[in-house]
Amino acid sequence: MMFAARPISAFVDRHPTVKMLALSFLLLIGVTLIAEGFGQHIPKGYVYFAMAFSVLVEALNLRARTARGTEPSPHSGPGRPLA
């Protein structure tokens, strides 16, 4: 894992939507754990399907952005034009 940390970090820095996707996964898992703690069962298949679908959509978005050449620069933030 230590060998993969730097390339993964660089990838996430280049693609802020992946960072938001990872944060939403953490939120989804947290809500699921809290619901399980209160006795509300959520089938794991629903959670896994939602995560897989989100990853698929994000992969298609990354591919489309790369094909169009509109990939944001690592330093473009809110309010800054895309490079």
C-alpha positions in Angstrom: 0.0 0.0 0.0 2.9 2.4 0.6 4.0 2.0 -3.0 0.6 2.9 -4.3 0.0 5.9 -2.0 1.8 8.4 -4.1 0.3 7.5 -7.5 -3.2 7.3 -6.0 -2.7 10.7 -4.2 -1.6 12.3 -7.5 -4.6 10.9 -9.3 -7.0 12.2 -6.7 -5.3 15.6 -6.8 -5.8 15.7 -10.6 -9.4 14.7 -10.4 -11.4 16.4 -7.6 -14.6 14.6 -8.5 -12.9 11.3 -7.4 -12.3 13.0 -4.0 -15.9 13.9 -3.7 -16.9 10.4 -4.8 -14.7 8.9 -2.0 -16.1 11.2 0.6 -19.7 10.3 -0.5 -18.8 6.6 -0.1 -17.6 7.3 3.4 -20.8 9.1 4.1 -22.9 6.2 2.7 -21.0 3.7 4.8 -21.4 5.9 7.9 -25.1 6.3 7.4 -25.5 2.5 6.8 -23.6 1.7 10.0 -25.7 4.2 12.0 -28.9 2.7 10.6 -27.7 -0.8 11.5 -26.9 0.4 15.0 -30.5 1.6 15.4 -31.7 -1.8 14.2 -32.7 -0.8 10.7 -31.4 -3.4 8.3 -30.2 -2.2 4.9 -29.4 -4.9 2.4 -25.7 -4.8 1.5 -26.6 -5.4 -2.2 -28.2 -2.0 -2.4 -25.1 -0.3 -0.9 -22.7 -2.2 -3.2 -24.8 -1.5 -6.3 -25.0 2.2 -5.5 -21.2 2.3 -5.1 -20.5 0.3 -8.3 -22.9 2.4 -10.3 -21.3 5.6 -9.0 -17.8 4.4 -9.9 -19.0 3.4 -13.4 -20.6 6.8 -14.0 -17.4 8.5 -12.7 -15.2 6.4 -15.0 -17.3 7.3 -18.0 -17.1 11.0 -17.0 -13.3 10.8 -16.7 -13.1 9.1 -20.0 -15.3 11.6 -21.7 -13.4 14.6 -20.2 -10.1 13.1 -21.3 -11.4 12.5 -24.9 -12.7 16.1 -25.1 -9.5 17.5 -23.7 -11.3 19.5 -20.9 -9.4 17.8 -18.0 -9.1 20.4 -15.2 -5.6 21.4 -14.2 -4.6 20.4 -10.6 -4.6 24.1 -9.6 -8.0 25.0 -11.0 -10.4 25.6 -8.1 -13.9 27.1 -7.8 -14.3 30.2 -9.9 -11.2 29.6 -11.9 -11.5 28.7 -15.6 -10.5 25.2 -16.7 -7.2 24.9 -18.5 
